[in-house]
């Protein structure tokens, strides 16, 4: 089976968390909107007149007869299927809980440049964005990443992973979260990272996974840009 | 086994989605912080020095040896265990996807009164709150609830439920979402609800479930107030 991923073709965005899991798993997939003449993701996966289980928003993964939406839900599915989560329910629920907490940070990162409305341009909510970004870097990043560092330190499993003794989708997503936060808030991250030695080591380890390393060097990895979730607006760090 | 729910004792908040599922299931549970001399939820369930799987924030459910955080994750667990979701993976994944989309609306509802920071009082972000609330009622509520109405209309199952032909945690949470939005934004909801006949009928049906009806009449149901997620600030509808 070849998976079909429906996501915006020009950004990493939330789709990137799914791409990383597919790449690590070595799964065959089409990034549909990036194919020649590929349809935009909304057309193909969200139209309720065409699908019984339409999604509210991309990313969406087609897996045979299944059409699965919500980033964390897609990772829950892929994690169980490709050994990127523990087999026992207690384990995959725990991994999923952490993934949902990552999704919360990602939402908050998005809202630093869109605190008022996703329907307005950043330029039209810049003043509010500055306030929200200041709170995000001063309060929220330390609270969330400090939590993840603590979870990692508490994990009795070997290998420096978040869950048990094997790589899971949580590790892949934390790699992406740290990459995104470094891109968007380089000053804050440079200041904060010494407090999270475990997470930084985990990030480096994920980057060296053969499939991930190959992916990051490939054209399939879209560079960060100011259309995605993690955006570099230097004025938000002033 | 008696479940233990850790959540703030004076608000419905995110914990209410869990309470409704426990009540509908007729499950025995302690709402720990509401017991005599009950500990605040943070003390008991989030302290990483005491728990291997601490949560970032409440609600948290203790189920025997499991400690489960993230509202939607708790409902995923309870849904599978108490027949509040389909048994087959395709079904419970779909129910969970809808639950995660409800969680997204709930987050956005929260941010109407806290668009800048959860660490500031509402009064200190009132101006931004007005802007965000205007966007939420004009754009986001119609988009989300219109989506849920469409899903309900598309569902080939009988009975007017969201997933298949039986009540699921999704129906319970949509009841709570509509109640919350009616409380917070009565004018917008009065204007919009005629567009969602299926959802309104579903809300009424949930309210009449014997266990839910008994719960809503009991003291266990905390009234809405301005400390929770859904808050009535009339100026946000002006």
Interface residues (C-beta under 8 A of the other chain):
Chain A: X48 X52 X53 X54 X55 X56 X65 X66 X68 X69 X70 X72 X73 X76 X77 X89 X90 X93 X94 X96 X97 X100 X101 X104 X107 X111 X115 X116 X117 X119 X120 X125 X128 X131 X132 X135 X139 X144 X147 X150 X151 X154 X155 X156
Chain B: X48 X52 X53 X54 X55 X56 X65 X66 X68 X69 X70 X72 X73 X76 X77 X89 X90 X93 X94 X96 X97 X100 X101 X104 X107 X111 X115 X116 X117 X119 X120 X125 X128 X131 X132 X135 X139 X144 X147 X150 X151 X154 X155 X156
